Amino acid sequence: MNYEAVAVSVSDLNLYIKNKIAQDEALNAVVVKGEISNFKAHYTGHFYFTLKDDKSLIKCIMFKSYAERIKFKPKDGMKVIVFGGVSVFERDGIYQIYVKAMQEQGIGDLYAAYEKLKADLEKEGLFDKSHKKPIPLKPKIIGVLTSQTGAVIRDIINVSTRRNPNCYIRLLPVPVQGPGAAKDIAQGIKTMNEKGLADVIILARGGGSLEDLWPFNEEIVARAIYHSQIPIISAVGHETDFTIADFVADLRAPTPSAAAELANPDIYELKSKINNQKERLRLSLKKKLEMMKITYINLMNSRVFTNPLQDMQNNYLKLDSLVKQMENAITLKQKEAEKMFQANVTKLDALSPLKTLARGFAILEKQDKIVKSSKELKQGDEIKINLVDGKKMAKIL
């Protein structure tokens, strides 16, 4: 086997493993308990440490934006519970937990509520892939549920218009954090459906803490997404952020910009594909015509058209040959039969009684029965003597 032909680079393998892990939803939102070791608070504000138990360990990293939110100072030997997602650091080829939150004791009320609702809804079937609707290939109207201010809607508009200048974006402003936000988000989804305001809905907001993203973890929003007849793309937080809305939605995008890319086909790419298909079709048709022309020329040059009687004449010759063979076979059979007949006649003639009489023998008859023994005769019997040249009567003396 030529291993060189199928070999991949180390980078490609690490990237493949990273993508595989990223596709596993269970690894994108994990809660892990363990003991901190090798803790290091980097000057950049990031935390690097190892989480271990009595049998195993795993590397962890907590970026500054999340590290600033914890209320205690981590140190080696401290038992904690962390919340985050597992991913691969491609350069070193290692997997680690990207920690978003950390508690000294217990999982915390929000995390407990998140895990319980997630488990309940998953058991109920709200996350089932069979219920997810396909995203339209070329939606005419893209509905957006997000705040009317901020970078999210601007990013969606910029990406959408760049990919498809003819796209129509319909914004239904909703609060994306704070008390009452979940109810308004659910009502926005319901309104979009009841009035048929869009072909696909993007549910979006920027990154934030678990508390900031909490409206997208509430049951009312999850059920509104589940019952929506319009396909929904969830784009809540950063790539490493996962909410219950992400699990229920028909499609999850890592960022609002990515959601705009998923909802909008690249019109220029589509045009390029159409032109490529047209060119392929043109070349295929041209090749087909050339093949048909060659076939036509070959047919017209074939013997059927150039000399249509030749096959008939050849068949006549074949028929004459077969008739001749049959006649020869019959003649041969007749000669063989005649020879056999002559042989049988000769054999029969040799066994003829007349031949016996010609050699001087005679046949005696008594009362028209051939006499085979002298015991059949007695004195005074009249008999007939058959000779070769006639018959004579005699009497036994």
C-alpha positions in Angstrom: 0.0 0.0 0.0 1.2 3.5 -0.9 0.9 5.2 2.5 2.3 8.4 1.2 -0.6 8.9 -1.1 -3.2 8.7 1.8 -1.1 10.4 4.6 -2.5 13.7 6.1 -0.6 16.3 7.9 -0.5 16.7 11.7 -2.4 20.0 11.4 -5.1 18.4 9.3 -5.5 15.6 11.8 -5.8 18.0 14.8 -8.2 20.1 12.9 -10.3 17.1 12.0 -10.4 16.0 15.7 -11.3 19.5 16.8 -14.2 19.6 14.3 -15.4 16.2 15.5 -15.4 17.4 19.1 -17.1 20.6 18.1 -20.0 18.6 16.5 -20.7 16.8 19.8 -23.3 18.9 21.6 -22.6 17.0 24.9 -19.0 18.3 24.9 -20.0 21.9 24.2 -21.7 22.4 27.5 -20.1 20.3 30.3 -20.1 20.6 34.1 -17.1 19.0 35.7 -16.0 18.7 39.3 -12.5 18.2 40.5 -9.4 19.5 42.3 -7.3 22.4 40.9 -3.6 21.7 40.4 -0.8 23.6 38.5 -2.8 26.8 38.7 -1.3 29.8 37.0 -2.9 33.3 36.7 -1.2 34.7 33.6 -0.4 38.4 33.4 -3.0 38.7 30.6 -5.7 37.8 33.1 -6.2 34.3 31.8 -6.3 31.3 34.2 -4.4 28.1 33.3 -4.8 25.0 35.5 -5.5 21.3 35.6 -8.6 19.7 37.0 -8.1 16.3 38.5 -9.6 13.5 40.6 -8.0 10.4 42.0 -7.9 8.6 38.6 -7.5 11.2 35.9 -6.9 14.9 34.9 -7.7 17.4 32.2 -6.2 20.7 31.3 -8.4 23.9 31.6 -8.2 27.5 30.5 -10.4 30.4 31.6 -10.1 33.5 29.6 -9.9 36.9 31.2 -13.5 38.0 30.4 -14.8 35.0 32.3 -12.1 34.9 35.0 -13.0 38.5 36.1 -16.5 37.3 37.1 -15.6 34.7 39.8 -15.9 35.8 43.4 -13.0 33.9 44.8 -9.3 33.3 44.1 -8.6 29.8 42.7 -5.5 28.0 44.0 -4.0 24.5 44.0 -5.9 21.9 46.0 -9.2 23.8 45.8 -12.2 21.6 44.9 -14.4 23.4 42.4 -17.1 22.8 39.8 -16.5 24.3 36.3 -18.9 24.9 33.4 -17.6 25.2 29.8 -16.9 23.4 26.6 -14.3 20.9 25.4 -12.2 21.8 22.4 -8.8 21.0 20.8 -5.8 23.3 20.9 -4.6 22.6 17.4 -1.0 23.7 17.8 -0.2 21.3 20.7 -2.7 18.7 19.7 -4.3 18.6 23.2 -7.9 18.8 24.2 -9.0 21.0 27.2 -11.9 22.6 28.9 -12.6 26.2 28.0 -14.1 27.3 31.3 -16.8 29.9 31.4 -17.8 29.7 35.1 -16.4 28.3 38.3 -17.9 27.6 41.7 -16.2 26.6 44.9 -19.1 24.5 46.1 -22.2 23.2 44.4 -23.2 24.0 40.9 -25.0 27.2 41.6 -28.7 28.0 41.1 -28.5 29.1 37.5 -26.4 26.1 36.4 -28.7 23.7 38.3 -31.8 25.3 36.6 -30.0 25.2 33.2 -29.1 21.5 33.6 -32.5 20.5 34.9 -34.5 22.3 32.2 -32.1 21.0 29.5 -32.6 17.4 30.7 -36.4 17.7 31.0 -36.7 19.2 27.5 -34.4 16.7 25.9 -36.4 13.9 27.5 -39.6 15.4 26.2 -38.2 15.4 22.7 -37.7 19.2 22.0 -34.1 18.6 20.8 -34.9 15.7 18.4 -33.4 16.1 15.0 -36.6 14.7 13.4 -38.4 17.8 14.4 -35.9 20.2 12.9 -37.0 22.0 9.7 -34.7 22.7 6.8 -33.5 26.2 6.2 -34.8 27.6 2.9 -32.1 27.8 0.2 -33.2 31.2 -1.1 -35.4 32.9 1.5 -37.1 36.1 0.3 -37.5 37.6 3.7 -35.2 37.1 6.7 -36.7 37.9 10.1 -34.4 39.0 12.9 -35.3 38.9 16.6 -32.7 41.0 18.5 -32.0 44.4 20.0 -32.5 47.2 17.5 -29.3 48.8 18.7 -25.8 47.3 19.0 -23.4 45.4 16.7 -25.5 42.3 16.2 -28.1 43.7 13.8 -25.4 45.7 12.0 -23.3 42.6 11.5 -26.3 40.7 10.2 -27.2 43.5 7.7 -23.6 43.8 6.5 -23.1 40.1 5.9 -26.5 39.7 4.3 -26.2 42.6 1.9 -22.7 41.5 1.0 -23.8 38.0 0.1 -27.1 39.0 -1.5 -27.8 42.7 -2.2 -31.4 41.8 -3.0 -32.2 40.3 0.4 -34.9 41.8 2.6 -34.4 41.9 6.3 -37.3 42.4 8.7 -36.3 43.3 12.2 -38.6 42.8 15.1 -36.9 44.4 18.1 -36.9 42.5 21.4 -35.0 42.8 24.6 -32.2 40.2 24.8 -31.5 40.3 28.5 -33.1 41.3 31.8 -36.5 40.6 33.4 -39.3 40.0 30.9 -36.9 39.5 28.0 -37.8 35.8 27.6 -41.5 36.6 27.4 -40.9 39.3 24.7 -38.7 36.9 22.7 -41.3 34.2 22.8 -44.0 36.7 21.7 -41.8 37.9 18.9 -41.5 34.3 17.5 -45.2 33.9 17.8 -45.9 37.2 16.0 -43.5 36.3 13.2 -45.4 33.1 12.7 -49.0 34.4 13.0 -48.4 37.2 10.5 -46.1 35.3 8.2 -43.4 38.0 8.4 -40.4 35.9 7.3 -39.2 32.7 5.5 -36.6 32.1 8.1 -35.9 33.7 11.6 -32.5 34.6 13.1 -32.6 34.7 16.9 -29.5 36.6 17.9 -27.6 38.5 20.5 -23.9 39.1 21.4 -21.8 37.3 24.0 -22.2 37.7 27.7 -22.3 36.0 31.0 -24.6 33.1 31.9 -26.9 35.7 33.6 -26.9 37.9 30.5 -27.8 35.0 28.2 -30.4 33.6 30.6 -33.5 34.6 28.7 -32.5 32.1 26.0 -32.3 29.4 28.6 -36.0 29.8 29.7 -38.7 27.3 28.9 -41.1 29.8 27.4 -38.5 30.6 24.7 -37.6 27.0 24.1 -41.3 26.1 23.5 -41.9 29.1 21.3 -38.9 27.9 19.1 -40.2 24.3 19.1 -43.7 25.3 18.0 -42.5 27.8 15.3 -43.6 26.9 11.8 -40.9 29.2 10.4 -37.3 27.7 10.6 -35.2 29.3 13.3 -31.5 29.9 13.3 -30.1 30.4 16.9 -27.1 32.7 17.1 -26.7 33.5 20.8 -23.4 34.6 22.3 -20.0 33.6 21.1 -18.9 30.3 19.5 -18.3 28.7 22.9 -21.6 29.8 24.3 -24.4 27.3 24.3 -28.0 28.0 25.4 -31.1 25.9 25.5 -32.4 27.9 22.5 -29.4 26.5 20.5 -30.5 22.9 21.2 -34.2 23.5 20.2 -33.5 25.7 17.1 -33.5 24.1 13.7 -29.9 25.3 13.2 -27.3 26.7 15.5 -24.8 29.3 14.3 -21.7 30.1 16.3 -22.2 33.9 15.9 -24.8 36.3 14.5 -22.6 36.9 11.4 -22.4 33.2 10.8 -26.2 33.0 11.1 -26.5 35.7 8.4 -24.2 33.6 6.2 -26.3 30.5 6.8 -29.5 32.2 6.0 -28.3 34.0 2.9 -27.0 32.2 -0.1 -24.0 33.9 -1.7 -25.6 35.3 -4.8 -22.3 35.6 -6.6 -21.3 32.1 -5.7 -24.7 30.9 -6.9 -24.3 32.8 -10.2 -20.8 31.2 -10.6 -22.3 27.7 -10.0 -25.1 28.4 -12.5 -22.6 29.6 -15.1 -20.4 26.5 -14.4 -23.4 24.2 -14.8 -24.4 26.0 -18.0 -20.9 25.5 -19.4 -20.8 21.9 -18.4 -24.2 21.4 -20.0 -23.1 23.1 -23.1 -19.9 21.0 -23.4 -21.9 17.8 -22.6 -24.5 18.7 -25.3 -21.7 19.4 -27.8 -20.0 16.1 -27.0 -23.4 14.3 -27.3 -24.0 15.8 -30.7 -20.5 14.9 -31.9 -21.1 11.3 -30.7 -24.5 11.2 -32.5 -22.9 12.6 -35.7 -20.2 9.8 -35.5 -22.8 7.2 -35.0 -24.9 8.5 -37.9 -21.8 8.5 -40.2 -21.0 4.9 -39.2 -24.5 3.8 -39.8 -24.7 5.4 -43.2 -21.4 3.8 -44.2 -22.5 0.4 -43.0 -23.3 -2.4 -45.4 -27.0 -2.2 -44.6 -27.2 1.1 -46.4 -24.4 0.9 -48.9 -25.4 -2.6 -50.2 -28.7 -3.6 -48.7 -29.1 -6.7 -51.0 -25.8 -8.2 -49.9 -27.1 -9.7 -46.7 -30.1 -11.2 -48.6 -27.8 -12.7 -51.2 -25.5 -14.1 -48.5 -28.6 -15.7 -46.9 -29.6 -17.2 -50.3 -26.1 -18.7 -50.6 -26.4 -20.1 -47.0 -29.8 -21.5 -47.9 -28.5 -23.2 -51.1 -25.6 -24.6 -49.1 -28.0 -26.1 -46.5 -30.3 -27.5 -49.2 -27.3 -29.2 -50.9 -26.2 -30.6 -47.5 -29.6 -32.0 -47.0 -29.7 -33.6 -50.4 -26.3 -35.2 -49.9 -27.4 -36.5 -46.6 -30.6 -38.0 -48.0 -28.7 -39.6 -50.9 -26.1 -41.1 -48.5 -28.9 -42.4 -46.4 -30.6 -44.0 -49.4 -27.3 -45.7 -50.5 -26.8 -47.0 -47.0 -30.3 -48.4 -46.9 -29.9 -50.1 -50.3 -26.7 -51.8 -49.2 -28.4 -53.0 -46.0 -31.4 -54.2 -48.1 -29.2 -56.2 -50.5 -27.3 -57.7 -47.6 -30.6 -58.8 -45.9 -31.9 -60.2 -49.3 -28.7 -62.2 -49.7 -29.0 -63.6 -46.1 -32.7 -64.4 -46.7 -32.0 -66.1 -50.0 -29.3 -68.3 -48.4 -31.9 -69.5 -45.9 -34.6 -70.2 -48.6 -35.9 -73.8 -48.8 -35.7 -73.6 -52.6 -31.9 -73.3 -52.3 -32.0 -76.5 -50.2 -34.1 -78.3 -52.8 -31.7 -77.2 -55.6 -28.9 -79.1 -53.8 -30.8 -82.5 -54.2 -33.0 -82.4 -51.1 -36.7 -83.0 -51.0 -39.5 -82.0 -48.7 -42.2 -84.5 -47.7 -45.7 -83.4 -46.9 -48.5 -85.5 -45.4 -51.9 -84.0 -45.4 -50.3 -80.6 -46.2 -48.0 -80.8 -43.2 -44.3 -81.2 -43.5 -42.9 -84.5 -42.3 -40.1 -84.0 -39.9 -39.6 -87.6 -38.6 -40.0 -91.1 -39.9 -42.2 -91.9 -36.9 -44.9 -89.7 -38.4 -45.2 -92.2 -41.4 -46.8 -95.7 -41.5 -47.4 -98.1 -44.2 -50.0 -97.1 -46.7 -49.7 -93.3 -46.1 -49.9 -91.1 -49.2 -47.3 -88.3 -49.2 -46.3 -85.4 -51.4 -42.7 -85.1 -52.5 -41.6 -81.5 -53.2 -38.6 -81.4 -55.6 -36.8 -78.4 -57.1 -38.6 -78.8 -60.4 -42.0 -79.9 -59.2 -44.1 -82.2 -56.9 -44.8 -85.9 -57.0 -47.2 -88.1 -55.1 -46.0 -91.3 -53.4 -47.2 -94.1 -51.1 -45.4 -95.6 -48.2 -44.8 -99.4 -48.8 
